[in-house]
Amino acid sequence: MTDNEKITGSTEAFPIDKNTYQWTYRAMEVLFDFLKLKIHVHGDKTTWREGDIFLFNHFARFEAIIPQFLIYQKTRRYSRSIATKDLFTEDSLFSQYLKNLGGIPNNTKSLLYLVAKDIFKELKLVAFPEGGIVKDRLVMDDEGKHQVFSRSSMLRRKPHKGPAVIALAIAIFKSTVRQLSEKGDADKLIEWAAEIGLDNYEQLVTLSHLPTKIIPCCITFYPLRLSENMLQKSIGFVVPDVSKRVSEELLIEGNLLLKESDMDIQVGEPIVVEDYLNEWEGALLSILADHSTFSLKELFDTTKNNNTWGDRFFKTTYLRSVRKIRDDYMLRIYTGVTLNIAHVASTLIIALAKKGVESIPRERLHRLIYIVIKDLQLLEHLNFHPSLSDPSIYHRILYKKQENFEQFLRTMKTAGLLKSQGAIYSLSPSLVVPSEFDSIRYKNPAAVYANEASPIADLKNIIDETLSNKLEISSENLAGLLFDDELREFEADTSQFRAKRCSAINKLQTATQPPKPYLLSPEKPNGACVILVHGLLATPAEMRSLAEKLVLQGYIVIGTRLKGHGTSPWDLERTTWRAWYQSVKQSLRIAQFLSTNIHLVGFSCGALLTILLAGHKELAFKSIVLCSAPFVLKDRFASLSTVMDAGNKLVKAILRTDGIMPFKENDPEHPSINYNHIPISSISELLNLAEKAKPKVKRIIAPTLCLQATEDPVVEASSMQELLDELTSTEVETEWVESTHHGIIYQNTHDCQQRIISFIEKHTN
């Protein structure tokens, strides 16, 4: 179908203007490049083309034009949207503009019939069945039934049935068309095709064999902010007496547009309307439609009539199915929410407030939030924002400030719902006091978040269970949760770097050994824990054989996976030494929940990271093993890497390419565990790491074993001497391993693994 056919096929009284539609689309593309709001669409991509009616929840005024934008972007199809009659004043330029974009007033005569005709002509229908903006996100009553606030009646009511009425009428009409086609009644089909505006009745018959699909979509915004924005200030300057309602919308919705925000759109499973008529209902409705010679318009009229027993039966049966469809699409919309950390925190804090809790230690609240997140992650049918799915984001609330959560705390404090008093949070009674519809978003954003998440019964159940039985969690269980984060981070990184742009270099990799991090527990624990840190380009598999021997001796062993490793060279290319160090610190946190007797073993790059960590005297490690610490590299190319890395970054920034030479081919000693390509940036990062680590050597106080191959092809022999010159530990042992290879631990050259184990055993209390 061509663009012109799409346009002329629209409702005669409300034609869609092709030029207006397309320049608006292009303008929105430019606008979204400028705005801070990022739209993330999830779900089956084919749904955009196959769906007939697209339904969305409604929280912000500007979102009303985004579905049409997305449908055109993904299908190049035009959309019809039903809007309030108040927007369509006579002779108004804005009114005409809305009509040109496919808008139709909600008081239009035979509205549902006209829209149904458009759907037959392959226009999409966009509707917001809540009938208005739901600022409080309160969509369920005390009995769990869907209800929303109506500004016109100032009461709570059920969401609209209109989309279900349209869809069911179309489904019944299609069934009748199929029956008439089988009987060969071409005259009536020709008449109906002409009524709808189709070119011929064959087109109508073809369309009648397609299922009628409603696509429920859920929009979730994150985060809500209460700080002023430029839009609010500008309007306030030009129009001093802005109403409270408008001011609130400029504050909340202006921040969504102008500050870093996410708009997640979950495109749900299609509702196939034909499935909602059981066999006998469908047959009777079709018979009535057939014998009454219904046209599509008459079919809609009959849903309103009570003139005959047939009319009454038809209407009763029809409306029963309509209500089922309406209830199902609203359920799918609301349970499609993209849960974020603010949903979890708000629901938990309000639950505490309802229990009469007035204050709670900071550490305890953060730990409770973390535990709830980990339980939620077991439910794969839920939708998660990165603040709940990305461990590098959410698990930081246990140890340090995390920006997503800090943003939530700032909003709570601004609203006066929470105060920080040292290591204690004070909860305000206002958390459980109802707010007015037009002020709740800035007076009680916690309630908005909690209301939005309330259709997810699993969240409430998990929080209730946590507050009843998990206020205290064992150190071992917490360590298990933290290690699960390591596995999740690995899976997420692997998935991210399977993208097409990475495939060429990924295909050249030969690593076959399992690259995942590991946590090994002995049958007879001796109370000590060993952290193993692998080298650049390798994976935890590099240290696996040593790990298995340590476990047999009673040690808990953690095989650290450095960020960027075991996934794709492209992953490593974007990873800094600080991210590698963060990986080691995450292993330490796990170890600290399992033992107070902790040992570190680092190989090559891992030795430098071990030095950084061991330099913190307060951590009191029992022993340190440093193998082949690369303070001086033999490869002269390394000295050029910093300049080349800077050049690559410059070219990337200017030309938006991958740089001049992002990778250097690598001929690894152990291709089953190493990348075959080394990012230029990683060599530069390794040099930076060595520079940062060297001053920390003198701070190591734990007993230290230093090993290196006599003819290491990667690390200069002088590296060992530089290390020994700086070490001030009272107990330092050295071991020169006769070898021409770099990876002596992996190869267990001259039984060096036993040398390491013996040293660790010597210092195990």
C-alpha positions in Angstrom: 0.0 0.0 0.0 1.4 3.4 -0.9 1.4 6.5 1.3 -1.3 8.2 -0.9 -3.6 5.2 -0.5 -3.2 5.2 3.2 -4.2 8.9 3.3 -7.2 8.7 1.0 -8.4 5.7 2.9 -9.0 7.6 6.1 -12.4 8.8 7.3 -13.7 11.3 4.8 -14.7 14.0 7.4 -11.3 13.7 9.1 -8.7 13.0 6.4 -5.1 12.6 7.5 -2.7 15.0 5.7 0.4 13.2 4.5 2.6 16.3 4.5 1.6 17.4 8.0 2.1 13.8 9.3 5.6 13.5 7.8 7.0 16.9 8.7 5.7 16.3 12.3 7.5 13.0 12.4 10.7 14.6 11.2 10.4 17.4 13.7 9.9 14.9 16.5 13.0 13.0 15.4 15.0 16.2 15.8 13.3 17.1 19.0 14.1 13.7 20.6 17.7 14.2 19.8 17.7 17.4 21.8 15.5 16.2 24.7 17.0 14.2 27.6 14.0 11.8 27.6 15.1 8.4 26.2 12.5 6.1 24.8 13.1 2.4 25.3 10.7 0.1 23.4 10.4 -3.6 24.5 8.5 -6.5 23.1 8.0 -8.3 19.8 8.9 -6.0 16.9 6.3 -7.7 14.6 3.5 -6.5 16.8 3.7 -3.0 15.5 2.7 -4.1 12.0 0.2 -6.9 13.0 -1.7 -4.9 15.6 -5.0 -3.1 14.9 -5.7 -1.2 18.1 -2.8 0.1 20.3 -3.8 0.9 23.9 -1.6 2.9 26.4 -1.8 4.1 30.0 -1.6 7.9 30.5 0.6 9.8 32.9 1.9 12.9 30.9 0.4 15.1 28.3 3.2 14.9 25.9 3.0 11.1 25.7 -0.2 11.4 23.7 1.7 11.9 20.4 4.5 9.4 21.0 2.6 6.2 20.0 1.8 7.6 16.6 5.4 8.6 16.2 6.5 5.1 17.0 4.0 3.3 14.8 5.1 5.5 11.8 8.7 5.0 12.7 8.4 1.2 12.8 5.8 0.5 10.0 5.3 3.7 8.0 1.6 3.3 8.7 -0.7 6.1 9.8 -2.7 6.2 12.9 -6.1 7.4 14.0 -6.4 8.7 17.6 -9.5 9.7 19.6 -9.1 12.9 21.6 -11.3 15.0 23.8 -13.7 17.3 22.0 -12.3 20.3 23.9 -9.3 20.3 21.6 -11.4 20.7 18.4 -12.7 24.2 18.5 -14.2 25.5 15.2 -11.8 27.2 12.8 -8.9 26.7 15.1 -5.5 26.1 13.5 -4.6 23.7 16.3 -7.8 21.8 15.8 -7.1 21.5 12.1 -3.5 20.4 12.8 -4.8 17.6 15.1 -7.2 16.4 12.5 -4.4 16.4 9.9 -2.5 14.1 12.2 -5.4 11.7 12.5 -7.2 13.1 15.6 -10.9 12.7 15.8 -13.1 14.3 18.5 -14.7 11.9 21.1 -18.2 13.4 20.4 -18.1 12.7 16.7 -21.4 11.1 15.4 -21.0 7.3 14.8 -17.4 7.6 16.2 -16.8 3.9 16.8 -18.1 3.0 13.3 -15.9 5.6 11.6 -12.9 4.4 13.5 -13.7 0.7 12.7 -13.8 1.6 8.9 -10.3 3.1 9.2 -9.0 -0.1 10.8 -10.4 -2.1 7.8 -8.4 0.3 5.6 -5.3 -0.6 7.6 -4.9 2.5 9.7 -3.9 1.9 13.3 -6.1 3.1 16.2 -4.3 4.6 19.2 -6.3 5.0 22.4 -5.9 5.7 26.1 -8.7 3.8 27.7 -8.2 5.5 31.1 -9.8 8.5 29.4 -7.4 11.1 30.9 -4.1 11.5 32.7 -3.8 9.4 35.8 -1.5 11.4 37.9 -1.8 9.3 41.0 -1.2 6.0 39.2 -3.9 4.6 41.4 -5.7 2.1 39.1 -7.0 -0.5 41.5 -9.7 -0.3 44.2 -9.5 -2.2 47.5 -11.0 -5.3 45.9 -8.3 -5.4 43.2 -10.6 -4.1 40.4 -9.5 -1.6 37.9 -10.7 2.0 38.6 -9.3 5.4 37.7 -10.1 8.9 38.7 -12.4 10.9 36.3 -11.8 14.6 36.4 -15.2 15.3 34.8 -17.2 13.4 37.4 -14.6 13.8 40.3 -15.3 10.1 41.0 -13.4 6.9 40.4 -14.7 4.7 37.5 -13.8 1.8 35.3 -11.6 2.4 32.3 -13.4 2.8 28.9 -14.8 -0.1 26.9 -14.7 1.8 23.6 -11.6 -0.1 22.1 -13.2 -3.4 23.0 -16.6 -2.4 21.4 -14.8 -1.5 18.2 -12.6 -4.6 18.1 -15.4 -7.0 18.9 -17.7 -5.5 16.2 -14.9 -5.9 13.7 -14.4 -9.5 14.7 -18.1 -10.3 14.4 -18.3 -8.5 11.1 -15.3 -10.5 9.8 -17.0 -13.7 10.8 -20.1 -12.8 8.8 -18.0 -11.8 5.8 -16.3 -15.2 5.9 -19.7 -16.9 6.0 -21.1 -14.9 3.1 -18.0 -15.5 1.1 -18.4 -19.3 1.6 -22.0 -19.0 0.4 -20.9 -17.0 -2.6 -23.1 -14.0 -1.7 -21.0 -11.5 -3.7 -23.8 -8.8 -3.9 -23.8 -8.1 -0.1 -20.0 -8.3 0.1 -19.7 -5.8 -2.8 -22.2 -3.5 -0.9 -20.2 -3.8 2.3 -16.8 -3.2 0.7 -18.2 0.0 -0.9 -19.6 1.1 2.4 -16.2 0.7 4.1 -14.3 2.3 1.1 -12.4 -0.7 -0.1 -11.5 -1.2 -3.8 -13.3 -4.5 -4.1 -15.0 -7.2 -2.1 -12.0 -9.6 -2.5 -10.0 -7.2 -0.4 -12.7 -7.4 2.3 -12.7 -11.2 2.2 -8.9 -11.2 2.5 -9.0 -8.9 5.5 -11.8 -11.0 7.2 -9.3 -13.9 7.5 -6.9 -11.9 9.6 -7.3 -11.9 13.4 -8.4 -8.7 15.1 -5.6 -7.7 17.5 -5.5 -5.3 20.4 -2.0 -4.5 21.6 -1.9 -3.5 25.3 1.2 -1.2 26.0 2.5 0.1 29.3 4.4 3.3 29.6 6.6 3.8 32.6 8.6 7.0 33.4 11.6 7.1 35.6 12.6 9.0 37.6 10.2 11.6 39.0 12.0 14.8 40.0 10.9 17.8 42.0 13.6 20.3 41.2 12.8 23.3 39.0 13.4 23.1 35.2 13.9 25.7 32.5 10.4 25.1 31.0 8.7 25.8 34.3 10.8 28.9 34.9 10.3 30.2 31.3 6.5 29.8 31.4 6.4 31.3 34.9 8.4 34.3 33.7 6.1 34.9 30.7 2.8 34.1 32.5 3.2 35.1 36.2 -0.2 33.7 37.3 0.1 30.1 36.2 -2.5 27.9 37.9 -1.3 25.3 40.4 -2.4 22.5 38.1 -0.4 23.8 35.1 2.6 24.6 37.4 2.6 21.0 38.7 2.5 19.6 35.1 5.3 21.9 34.0 7.4 20.7 37.0 6.9 17.0 36.7 6.6 16.6 32.9 9.1 19.3 32.2 11.7 17.4 34.2 10.9 14.2 32.3 11.6 15.9 29.0 14.6 18.1 30.0 16.5 16.0 32.5 17.9 12.5 32.1 14.8 10.3 32.1 13.7 6.9 30.8 10.4 6.2 29.1 10.0 2.4 28.9 7.2 1.1 26.7 6.4 -2.5 27.1 4.5 -3.8 24.1 2.4 -6.7 25.5 1.2 -9.9 24.0 -1.6 -9.3 21.5 -5.2 -9.8 22.6 -6.9 -11.8 19.7 -10.5 -10.6 19.9 -11.9 -13.7 18.1 -10.8 -15.8 21.1 -13.3 -14.0 23.4 -16.4 -15.5 21.7 -17.0 -19.1 22.7 -18.3 -21.3 19.9 -22.0 -21.0 20.5 -21.9 -17.2 21.2 -19.9 -16.6 18.1 -22.2 -18.8 16.0 -25.4 -17.1 17.3 -24.0 -13.6 16.9 -22.9 -14.3 13.4 -26.4 -15.8 12.5 -28.1 -12.7 13.9 -25.7 -10.5 12.0 -26.2 -12.5 8.8 -30.0 -12.8 9.0 -30.4 -9.2 10.0 -28.4 -8.2 6.9 -26.1 -6.0 9.2 -23.7 -3.7 7.6 -20.8 -2.6 9.7 -22.7 0.6 10.8 -25.8 -1.4 11.6 -23.8 -3.8 13.7 -22.6 -0.9 15.9 -26.2 0.5 16.1 -27.5 -2.9 17.2 -25.2 -2.9 20.2 -27.3 0.0 21.5 -30.8 -1.3 20.6 -33.4 -3.2 22.7 -36.2 -3.3 20.1 -36.4 -7.1 19.7 -35.4 -10.2 21.6 -32.7 -10.6 19.1 -31.4 -7.1 19.8 -31.5 -7.7 23.5 -29.7 -11.1 23.2 -27.1 -9.6 20.9 -26.5 -6.6 23.2 -26.2 -8.7 26.3 -23.9 -11.3 24.8 -21.9 -8.6 23.1 -21.4 -6.5 26.2 -20.4 -9.5 28.3 -17.6 -10.2 25.8 -16.7 -6.5 25.7 -16.2 -6.4 29.5 -14.0 -9.4 29.4 -11.9 -7.9 26.7 -11.7 -4.5 28.6 -10.7 -6.2 31.8 -8.0 -8.2 30.1 -6.4 -5.4 28.2 -6.3 -3.2 31.3 -4.7 -6.1 33.3 -2.1 -6.5 30.6 -1.4 -2.8 30.5 -1.0 -2.4 34.2 1.0 -5.6 34.8 3.4 -4.5 32.0 4.9 -1.8 34.2 8.7 -1.6 34.0 9.7 -2.0 37.7 12.5 0.2 38.9 14.3 0.8 42.2 12.0 3.6 43.2 9.0 1.2 42.9 10.7 -1.2 45.3 11.9 1.5 47.7 8.6 3.3 47.8 6.4 0.2 48.3 8.8 -1.0 51.1 8.9 2.4 52.8 5.2 2.8 52.7 4.7 -0.7 54.1 7.1 0.2 57.0 5.2 3.4 57.6 1.9 1.6 57.7 3.4 -0.7 60.4 4.1 2.4 62.5 7.8 2.4 61.8 9.1 6.0 62.3 12.8 5.5 61.7 15.1 2.8 60.4 18.9 2.5 60.1 20.2 3.4 56.7 22.1 0.1 56.3 19.1 -1.9 57.2 16.8 -0.1 54.7 19.3 -0.5 52.0 19.8 -4.2 52.7 16.0 -4.8 52.7 15.7 -3.1 49.4 18.5 -5.2 48.0 16.9 -8.5 49.3 13.6 -7.6 47.7 15.3 -6.9 44.4 17.1 -10.2 44.5 13.8 -12.1 45.2 12.0 -10.2 42.4 14.7 -11.2 39.9 13.6 -14.8 40.3 10.3 -13.9 38.6 11.2 -13.9 34.9 7.8 -12.7 33.8 8.3 -9.3 35.3 9.8 -6.3 33.4 12.8 -4.6 35.0 14.5 -1.3 34.5 18.3 -1.4 34.6 18.2 -0.1 38.2 16.8 -3.6 39.1 18.5 -5.8 36.5 22.0 -4.3 36.3 24.1 -5.4 39.3 26.6 -2.6 38.7 23.7 -0.2 39.5 21.6 -1.7 42.3 24.1 -3.5 44.5 26.0 -0.4 45.2 23.3 0.7 47.6 24.9 -1.8 50.0 28.2 0.0 50.1 28.2 3.5 48.6 26.1 6.2 47.1 24.4 5.0 43.9 23.0 7.8 41.7 19.7 6.2 40.8 18.9 5.6 44.4 20.3 9.0 45.5 18.0 10.7 43.0 15.1 8.9 44.6 16.3 10.0 48.1 16.6 13.6 46.9 13.0 13.5 45.7 11.8 12.0 48.9 13.6 14.6 51.0 12.3 17.5 48.8 8.8 16.2 49.3 9.4 16.0 53.1 8.7 12.3 53.2 12.1 11.2 54.5 14.9 12.8 56.5 18.5 11.6 56.9 19.8 12.0 60.4 23.3 10.5 60.5 23.0 6.8 59.8 19.2 6.9 60.4 16.3 7.6 58.1 13.2 9.2 59.6 9.9 8.4 57.9 7.2 11.1 57.7 3.5 10.3 58.6 2.7 12.0 55.3 3.7 8.8 53.5 0.4 7.3 54.3 -1.8 10.4 54.1 -3.9 10.7 50.9 -3.0 13.6 48.6 -5.1 15.5 46.1 -5.1 14.2 42.5 -3.4 17.3 41.1 -0.7 17.6 43.8 0.2 14.0 44.6 3.1 13.8 42.1 5.0 16.5 44.1 3.6 16.0 47.5 3.9 12.2 47.7 5.9 10.8 44.8 6.4 7.6 46.9 2.6 7.0 46.7 2.7 7.5 43.0 5.5 4.9 42.6 3.8 2.5 45.0 0.4 2.9 43.2 2.1 2.2 39.8 3.6 -1.0 41.1 0.5 -2.2 43.0 -0.8 -4.3 40.1 2.3 -6.5 40.6 1.0 -8.6 43.4 4.4 -10.4 43.6 6.1 -7.2 44.8 3.7 -6.8 47.7 4.0 -10.5 48.6 7.8 -10.4 48.5 7.9 -7.2 50.7 5.5 -8.8 53.2 7.6 -11.9 53.3 10.8 -9.9 53.7 9.4 -7.8 56.6 8.1 -10.9 58.3 11.0 -13.3 57.9 14.0 -11.7 56.3 14.8 -8.7 58.5 18.0 -10.6 59.4 19.8 -12.6 56.6 22.8 -14.8 57.2 26.2 -13.7 55.9 26.4 -16.9 53.8 23.0 -16.1 52.1 24.1 -12.5 51.4 27.3 -13.7 49.9 25.3 -16.0 47.6 23.2 -13.1 46.5 26.2 -11.0 45.7 27.8 -13.8 43.7 24.6 -14.2 41.8 25.1 -10.5 40.8 28.4 -11.5 39.3 26.8 -14.2 37.2 24.0 -11.8 36.1 26.6 -9.1 35.2 28.5 -11.7 33.1 25.3 -12.8 31.3 24.2 -9.2 30.7 27.6 -8.2 29.3 27.7 -11.4 27.1 24.3 -10.6 25.7 25.1 -6.9 25.0 28.2 -7.8 23.0 26.6 -10.4 20.8 25.3 -7.5 18.7 26.0 -7.5 15.0 28.7 -4.8 15.2 30.7 -7.1 17.4 30.2 -10.3 15.4 33.2 -10.0 13.0 35.8 -10.0 15.8 33.8 -12.3 18.0 34.0 -15.0 15.3 37.8 -14.9 15.4 38.0 -15.8 19.1 39.0 -19.3 20.1 38.4 -19.4 23.9 36.5 -22.6 24.9 36.9 -22.9 28.6 34.1 -21.6 30.8 34.6 -17.8 31.3 32.2 -17.3 34.2 33.3 -16.3 37.7 33.1 -19.1 40.3 32.5 -19.5 44.0 33.8 -22.9 45.2 32.9 -24.2 48.7 34.9 -27.1 50.3 33.3 -30.1 52.0 35.4 -29.5 55.1 36.0 -25.8 55.3 39.0 -24.5 57.2 37.4 -21.0 57.7 39.6 -19.2 55.1 38.8 -17.8 51.7 41.1 -17.2 48.7 40.4 -14.6 46.0 42.0 -15.4 42.6 42.5 -12.6 40.0 43.3 -13.5 36.4 45.4 -11.6 33.9 44.6 -9.3 31.0 42.7 -11.0 28.1 42.1 -14.1 30.1 39.1 -15.4 32.2 38.7 -17.0 35.7 39.4 -20.3 33.9 43.1 -19.2 34.0 43.1 -19.9 37.8 40.6 -22.8 37.9 43.0 -25.7 38.4 44.7 -23.8 41.3 41.2 -23.1 42.7 40.2 -26.8 42.7 43.4 -27.7 44.6 42.7 -25.0 47.2 39.1 -26.2 47.7 40.5 -29.7 48.5 42.5 -28.1 51.2 39.4 -26.6 52.8 39.5 -23.1 51.3 36.5 -21.2 50.0 37.7 -19.9 46.6 36.4 -17.0 44.6 37.4 -16.8 40.9 37.0 -13.1 40.0 36.0 -12.2 36.4 37.5 -8.8 35.5 35.0 -6.6 33.8 35.3 -6.8 30.0 36.7 -10.3 30.0 35.2 -13.6 28.8 32.6 -11.8 26.6 33.9 -9.9 23.6 37.1 -7.9 22.8 34.6 -5.0 22.2 33.5 -5.3 25.8 37.1 -5.0 26.9 37.7 -2.1 24.5 35.3 0.1 26.4 36.4 -1.0 29.9 38.8 0.9 32.2 41.2 -0.3 34.8 38.9 1.2 37.4 36.2 -1.2 36.3 38.6 -4.1 36.6 39.4 -2.9 40.1 35.7 -2.7 40.9 35.4 -6.4 40.0 38.1 -7.3 42.5 36.4 -5.2 45.2 33.1 -7.0 44.5 34.9 -10.4 45.1 36.3 -9.0 48.4 32.8 -8.1 49.5 31.6 -11.6 48.9 34.6 -13.0 50.8 34.0 -10.7 53.7 30.6 -12.3 54.3 32.2 -15.7 54.2 35.4 -15.3 56.2 37.7 -13.0 58.2 40.7 -15.0 57.0 41.2 -13.8 53.4 44.1 -14.4 51.0 44.7 -12.7 47.6 46.4 -14.3 44.5 46.9 -12.1 41.4 48.4 -13.0 38.1 49.9 -10.4 35.7 47.3 -7.6 35.4 45.5 -9.3 38.3 48.7 -8.9 40.4 48.6 -5.1 39.9 44.9 -5.1 41.0 45.8 -7.2 44.0 48.5 -4.6 44.9 45.9 -1.8 44.8 43.6 -3.7 47.1 46.3 -5.1 49.4 47.6 -1.5 49.9 44.6 -0.8 52.2 46.2 -1.8 55.5 42.8 -1.8 57.3 41.7 -4.8 55.3 44.3 -7.0 57.0 44.7 -9.8 54.5 46.4 -12.9 55.7 48.7 -13.3 52.7 49.3 -11.9 49.2 50.6 -13.8 46.2 51.8 -11.6 43.2 52.7 -13.5 40.1 54.3 -11.8 37.0 53.4 -8.3 38.0 53.8 -6.3 34.7 55.5 -3.1 35.9 57.8 -3.2 32.8 56.6 -4.8 29.6 58.9 -6.3 26.9 56.6 -5.3 24.0 57.9 -2.0 22.7 54.5 -1.4 21.0 53.1 -0.8 24.5 54.9 2.5 24.8 52.9 3.8 21.7 49.6 2.6 23.0 48.8 5.7 25.0 49.2 7.9 21.9 47.3 5.5 19.7 44.5 5.2 22.2 44.2 9.0 22.3 44.1 9.1 18.5 41.4 6.5 18.4 39.3 8.4 20.9 39.7 11.6 18.9 38.6 9.9 15.7 35.7 8.3 17.5 34.5 11.6 18.8 34.8 13.5 15.5 33.8 10.9 12.9 31.6 8.6 15.1 33.6 5.6 14.0 35.4 2.8 15.9 38.7 4.7 15.6 41.8 4.2 13.4 43.0 0.9 15.0 40.9 -0.3 17.9 42.6 -3.7 18.2 46.0 -5.3 17.8 46.2 -9.0 16.9 47.3 -11.2 19.8 49.0 -14.6 19.6 48.0 -16.0 23.0 49.9 -18.8 24.8 46.6 -20.2 25.8 44.0 -19.6 23.1 41.4 -21.6 25.0 41.2 -18.9 27.7 42.4 -15.7 26.0 41.2 -13.2 23.5 42.9 -13.3 20.1 42.8 -9.5 19.9 43.9 -6.9 22.4 42.2 -3.5 22.4 44.7 -0.6 22.1 42.8 1.1 24.9 43.4 -1.9 27.2 47.2 -1.7 26.8 46.9 2.0 27.7 44.7 1.1 30.7 47.3 -1.5 31.8 50.0 1.1 31.8 47.8 3.4 33.8 47.1 0.7 36.3 50.8 -0.1 36.7 51.4 3.6 37.4 48.7 3.6 40.0 49.7 0.4 41.7 53.5 1.0 42.1 53.2 3.6 44.9 50.8 1.2 46.7 53.4 -1.6 47.0 55.0 0.0 50.0 51.7 0.0 51.8 51.4 -3.8 51.8 51.9 -5.2 55.2 50.7 -8.8 54.7 53.1 -11.7 54.1 53.8 -11.6 50.3 55.0 -14.2 47.8 56.4 -12.9 44.5 56.7 -15.3 41.5 57.9 -14.8 37.9 59.2 -16.9 35.0 62.9 -16.6 34.4 62.4 -15.9 30.7 58.9 -14.4 30.7 58.2 -13.3 27.1 55.7 -10.6 28.3 57.2 -9.1 31.5 60.7 -7.9 31.9 62.8 -9.5 34.7 63.3 -6.0 36.1 59.6 -6.0 37.1 60.3 -8.4 39.9 63.2 -6.2 41.2 61.0 -3.1 41.1 58.4 -4.9 43.1 60.9 -6.2 45.7 62.5 -2.7 46.0 59.1 -1.2 47.1 57.9 -4.0 49.3 58.2 -3.2 53.0 56.3 -6.2 54.4 58.2 -8.0 57.1 57.8 -11.3 55.3 58.5 -11.4 51.6 59.3 -14.6 49.7 60.4 -14.8 46.0 60.2 -17.6 43.5 61.9 -17.6 40.1 60.2 -20.3 38.0 62.4 -21.6 35.2 60.2 -21.1 32.1 60.0 -19.3 28.8 56.3 -18.8 29.2 54.2 -16.1 30.8 51.3 -18.1 32.1 53.1 -20.2 34.7 50.1 -20.6 37.0 47.8 -21.9 34.3 50.5 -24.3 33.1 51.5 -25.1 36.7 55.1 -24.8 35.6 57.4 -26.7 38.0 54.4 -27.2 40.4 54.2 -23.5 41.2 50.6 -24.0 42.2 51.7 -26.1 45.2 54.2 -23.4 46.1 51.4 -20.9 46.2 49.2 -23.3 48.3 52.0 -23.9 50.7 52.5 -20.2 51.2 48.8 -19.6 51.9 48.6 -22.6 54.3 51.6 -21.2 56.2 49.6 -18.0 56.9 46.2 -19.6 57.5 45.1 -19.2 61.1 
